[in-house]
Amino acid sequence: MIILKRPKHHFHVTLVQSMAMSTYSRSTGRRPKQKVYHREPGLDKAMDLRKKPLLMLRLRSLILASKTRSILLRDLEKEVGFVQKWNFMCLIEKHPTIFKVTGGQTGGPVSVRLTDKAEKFMLSKWNLGKISSQRETAQVRIVYTMMSMDCQIPLEKIDLIESELGLPENYKNDLIPKYPDFFAYRKIKDRDYLCLESWDSSVAITAREEKLDLEKAALVNPKIIPKDGNFVGPFAFKLKFSPGFRPNKNYLEEVVRWQKMAFPSPYLNARQVEPATPQARKRAVAVLHELLSLTTEKILTSDKIDAFHNEYQLPCRLLLCLVKNHGIFYLTNKGARSTVFVKEGYEGSDLVEKCPLLRFRERFAALSCDEVNNSFVSV
């Protein structure tokens, strides 16, 4: 379990709190309970399992981005930095079935490229009809622009989560122009924006709403307080508390009241929502849930989420909101940056629903295994 600590720049606040706590202890003779944030071993394991495939995919992208479909080792440091360069070199050495080193000594500068086996596998990626529907990808983009404050998002921010959305590498030229009825590029205050041209109500349905079982909700006894907090209703979220968390009756009653509370749709313009109300705060949770649910792995780093703060009117104290709703989200410090999961997307360390693009990436990483059979090469 993680003990939440305040950063050093909150020294004054911490000092005041510690004084209050010491006064409390003297007057009552008891020490107040220390707040803890319970770990999710399965999701922490999922973070560890992602590290090697992500490195492989990054190196693959660097190689394919080159005109020669290879990259000089001396140029690798310019692309990824000194420390990461050595991680990539270890990766190249451990996976000769995917990466091939050429040159050296009399053969010219040392470079790395994909092996013939990996190249053959990559060629199958361009059969995008079998891997990922462009129409589906476009709908995801529509949803993102529909949820934004003015139905427009800076392109630089979309680039931040391009891979998480599963977009093609050259989506600006290959994908967006195919849907002129939906999208348009505009320059606003010297920034390039992707703007929504027409509203499509058929995709303005959240992932939470798609999973609702209204027939089951009609049969639920409203007086029963579920022990796991999972109340079935039109405004309820799927909760998955950590194994070490033991909620008491009062806590569960408060959770059920929150689950029953109606709130505006994330696709309703935020300008029409009265701020600083319980309904607005619950809507903010729904917006975060939808943002994460639309990514391929139901996961984003907290800094990438916060980059969309203005577009989606996210909570000012984002991390506090995520921690408070720990039955819905999991915030982990594994990795270089804090990362946010939507819990219902995972069963243990396994992603429940994998899109074809994710399966393709997994198969690429699996080329390094000796037991990989030739059927993986034909997608």
Secondary structure, 3 states (H helix, E strand, C coil): CEECCCCHHHHHHHHHHHHHHHHHHHHHCCCCCCCEECCCHHHHHHHHHHHHHHHHHHHHHHHHHCCCCEEEHHHHHHHHCHHHHHHHHHHHHHCCCCEEEECCHHHCCCEEEECHHHHHHHHHHHCHHHHCCHHHHHHHHHHHHHHCCCCEEEHHHHHHCHHHHCCCCCHHHHCHHHCCCCEEEEEECCEEEEEECCCCHHHCCCHHHHCCCHHHHHCCCCCCCCCCCCCCCCCCCCCCCCCCCCCCHHHHHHHHHHHHCCCCCCCCCHHHCCCCCHHHHHHHHHHHHHHHHCCCCCEEEHHHHHCCHHHHCCCCCHHHHHHHCCCCEEEECCCCCCEEEEHHHEECCEECCCCHHHHHHHHHHHHHCCCCCHHHHCC
